[in-house]
């Protein structure tokens, strides 16, 4: 069965996961993390993609981003991926592939899932046992959102600005969301939708999204067949 084309729509929030091949490490030293951060900043500007949140883990990374057009996100990740592999292979004295195939992504209904997705991303290092608190992890956007540092990669989403009328109020409110931790159900939905490439949102959101793309947005129910006989959509 041919795989579905990637779902990308300008102006909407996308959650992205890129993993190391066979679960292998993609970072070996602090300089590697910094190099990928630099690439992310440069390519986000080049391809006009607003990066709202990110985390770099030992064998994968997450992004939450909004592209300004239908090609920018893919161009960012392709450019970043190629440049980083060249750097990492040279620095590590290795050759060959680094990534586990193409990146995985989903489109999110922002008013329902964007802030939970930020929390999900920021808590990755806590769930993996690397740190006790999200604020203690260096290679993510979390320290930007709690006022600990200014991160040039980050473009806050309007929903973050809506958390308060002052920087202190926004930082405090977001800190409360992190402390609450989000629900296991939400985390499961975000992971599943991203890895499988299905859009994540309520029926009205999916109906509006379907008007701007011919690509299926969710798995077909048992016994149903797609209207379009195009093999690329099956």
C-alpha positions as CSV (number, residue, x, y, z in Angstrom):
1,X,0.0,0.0,0.0
2,X,1.4,3.4,-1.0
3,X,1.9,5.7,2.0
4,X,-0.2,8.8,2.3
5,X,1.3,12.2,1.3
6,X,2.4,14.2,4.2
7,X,-0.3,16.6,5.6
8,X,0.9,20.2,5.6
9,X,-1.3,23.3,5.6
10,X,-0.1,26.9,5.8
11,X,-1.0,28.9,8.9
12,X,-1.8,25.9,11.1
13,X,0.2,24.4,13.9
14,X,2.1,21.2,13.2
15,X,3.6,18.8,15.7
16,X,6.7,17.1,14.4
17,X,8.8,14.1,15.6
18,X,12.1,13.1,14.0
19,X,13.8,10.0,15.4
20,X,17.3,8.5,15.1
21,X,17.5,5.3,13.0
22,X,16.7,2.2,15.0
23,X,16.5,4.4,18.1
24,X,20.2,5.3,17.9
25,X,21.6,8.5,19.5
26,X,21.6,11.6,17.3
27,X,23.5,13.7,19.8
28,X,26.8,12.7,21.5
29,X,28.0,15.9,23.1
30,X,26.7,19.4,23.9
31,X,28.2,20.8,20.7
32,X,25.9,18.6,18.7
33,X,22.8,19.9,20.4
34,X,24.0,23.5,19.9
35,X,24.7,22.9,16.2
36,X,21.2,21.6,15.6
37,X,19.7,24.6,17.5
38,X,21.7,26.9,15.2
39,X,20.4,25.0,12.2
40,X,16.9,25.2,13.4
41,X,17.1,29.0,13.9
42,X,18.7,29.6,10.5
43,X,16.3,27.4,8.6
44,X,13.2,28.6,10.4
45,X,14.0,32.1,9.3
46,X,15.0,31.0,5.8
47,X,11.7,29.1,5.2
48,X,9.5,31.4,7.2
49,X,8.4,28.8,9.8
50,X,7.4,30.0,13.3
51,X,8.8,27.6,15.9
52,X,6.6,27.7,19.0
53,X,8.3,24.9,21.0
54,X,11.0,22.3,20.7
55,X,12.9,19.7,22.6
56,X,16.1,17.9,21.6
57,X,16.4,14.5,23.2
58,X,19.3,12.0,22.9
59,X,17.7,10.0,20.1
60,X,14.9,12.2,18.7
61,X,13.5,15.7,18.6
62,X,10.1,17.4,18.7
63,X,8.9,20.6,17.1
64,X,5.7,22.6,17.3
65,X,5.6,25.0,14.4
66,X,3.4,27.0,12.0
67,X,4.6,27.3,8.4
68,X,3.6,30.4,6.4
69,X,3.1,28.3,3.2
70,X,2.6,24.7,2.2
71,X,6.2,23.8,1.6
72,X,8.2,25.7,4.3
73,X,8.0,23.1,7.0
74,X,9.2,20.2,4.7
75,X,12.0,22.5,3.4
76,X,13.1,23.4,6.9
77,X,13.3,19.8,8.0
78,X,15.0,18.5,4.8
79,X,17.6,21.2,4.9
80,X,18.2,20.8,8.7
81,X,18.3,17.0,8.3
82,X,20.9,17.0,5.5
83,X,23.1,19.6,7.1
84,X,23.0,18.0,10.5
85,X,23.9,14.5,9.1
86,X,26.9,15.9,7.3
87,X,28.1,17.6,10.5
88,X,27.4,14.6,12.8
89,X,29.0,12.0,10.6
90,X,32.1,14.2,10.2
91,X,32.3,15.0,13.9
92,X,31.7,11.3,14.9
93,X,33.8,9.7,12.2
94,X,30.9,7.7,10.9
95,X,29.0,7.4,7.7
96,X,25.5,6.4,6.5
97,X,22.0,7.3,7.6
98,X,21.1,9.0,10.9
99,X,17.4,9.4,10.7
100,X,14.6,6.8,10.9
101,X,13.1,7.6,7.5
102,X,11.1,10.8,7.0
103,X,9.9,12.9,9.8
104,X,6.4,12.3,11.3
105,X,3.9,15.1,11.8
106,X,0.3,16.1,12.5
107,X,-1.8,19.2,12.2
108,X,-3.3,20.3,15.5
109,X,-6.5,22.2,16.3
110,X,-4.7,25.0,18.1
111,X,-7.3,26.1,20.6
112,X,-7.7,22.6,21.9
113,X,-4.2,21.0,21.6
114,X,-1.5,23.7,21.1
115,X,-0.8,24.4,24.8
116,X,-1.1,20.7,25.8
117,X,1.4,20.0,23.0
118,X,3.8,22.5,24.4
119,X,3.5,20.9,27.8
120,X,3.9,17.4,26.3
121,X,7.1,18.6,24.5
122,X,8.5,20.4,27.6
123,X,8.0,17.4,29.8
124,X,9.8,14.9,27.6
125,X,13.0,15.2,29.6
126,X,11.1,14.7,32.8
127,X,9.3,11.6,31.5
128,X,12.6,10.1,30.4
129,X,14.1,10.6,33.8
130,X,16.8,13.0,32.6
131,X,15.8,15.8,34.9
132,X,13.4,16.3,37.8
133,X,11.9,19.5,36.5
134,X,11.4,20.7,32.9
135,X,13.2,24.0,33.9
136,X,16.4,22.0,34.5
137,X,16.7,20.9,30.9
138,X,18.8,23.0,28.6
139,X,17.9,21.8,25.1
140,X,14.2,22.9,24.9
141,X,12.1,26.0,24.6
142,X,10.9,25.7,28.2
143,X,13.3,28.1,29.8
144,X,12.2,30.8,27.3
145,X,8.6,30.4,28.4
146,X,9.3,30.7,32.1
147,X,11.5,33.7,31.7
148,X,14.8,32.0,32.4
149,X,16.4,32.9,29.1
150,X,15.6,34.5,25.7
151,X,15.6,31.9,23.0
152,X,16.0,33.3,19.5
153,X,14.5,30.1,18.0
154,X,11.1,30.7,19.6
155,X,8.1,32.5,18.2
156,X,5.3,32.4,20.8
157,X,1.9,31.5,19.5
158,X,-1.0,33.9,20.1
159,X,-2.5,31.3,22.5
160,X,0.6,31.7,24.7
161,X,0.2,35.5,24.7
162,X,-3.4,35.0,25.8
163,X,-2.3,33.4,29.0
164,X,-1.8,36.8,30.7
165,X,-1.4,40.6,30.1
166,X,2.2,40.7,31.4
167,X,5.3,38.6,30.9
168,X,5.1,37.6,34.6
169,X,1.5,36.5,34.3
170,X,2.1,34.5,31.2
171,X,5.1,32.8,32.7
172,X,3.3,32.0,35.9
173,X,0.2,30.6,34.0
174,X,2.4,28.5,31.8
175,X,4.3,27.2,34.8
176,X,1.0,26.1,36.3
177,X,0.2,24.1,33.1
178,X,3.6,22.4,33.4
179,X,3.1,21.6,37.0
180,X,-0.3,20.1,36.2
181,X,1.5,17.9,33.7
182,X,-1.3,17.4,31.1
183,X,-3.2,14.1,30.9
184,X,-1.9,10.8,29.8
185,X,-4.8,10.6,27.4
186,X,-3.8,13.9,25.7
187,X,-0.2,12.7,25.5
188,X,-1.3,9.5,23.9
189,X,-3.4,11.3,21.3
190,X,-0.6,13.6,20.4
191,X,1.9,10.8,20.0
192,X,-0.5,8.6,18.0
193,X,-1.7,11.3,15.7
194,X,1.9,12.5,15.0
195,X,3.4,9.0,14.3
196,X,0.4,8.0,12.1
197,X,0.0,11.4,10.3
198,X,-3.7,11.9,11.1
199,X,-4.9,15.4,11.9
200,X,-5.9,16.0,15.6
201,X,-9.0,18.0,16.4
202,X,-12.7,18.1,16.9
203,X,-15.1,17.2,14.0
204,X,-15.8,20.8,13.0
205,X,-12.0,21.5,12.7
206,X,-11.5,18.4,10.6
207,X,-14.4,19.3,8.4
208,X,-13.0,22.7,7.7
209,X,-9.5,21.3,7.2
210,X,-10.8,18.8,4.7
211,X,-12.0,21.7,2.5
212,X,-8.4,22.7,1.9
213,X,-6.8,19.3,1.3
214,X,-7.8,16.2,-0.7
215,X,-5.6,14.1,1.6
216,X,-7.5,11.9,4.1
217,X,-7.3,13.3,7.7
218,X,-8.1,10.2,9.7
219,X,-8.1,6.4,9.4
220,X,-11.1,5.0,7.5
221,X,-13.6,3.1,9.5
222,X,-13.7,-0.7,9.1
223,X,-15.5,-1.6,5.9
224,X,-15.3,1.8,4.3
225,X,-13.5,2.6,1.1
226,X,-12.1,6.0,0.0
227,X,-14.2,7.9,-2.5
228,X,-11.0,8.7,-4.5
229,X,-9.5,5.7,-6.3
230,X,-6.1,7.5,-6.4
231,X,-3.6,4.9,-5.0
232,X,-1.7,7.7,-3.3
233,X,-4.7,8.3,-1.1
234,X,-5.1,4.7,0.1
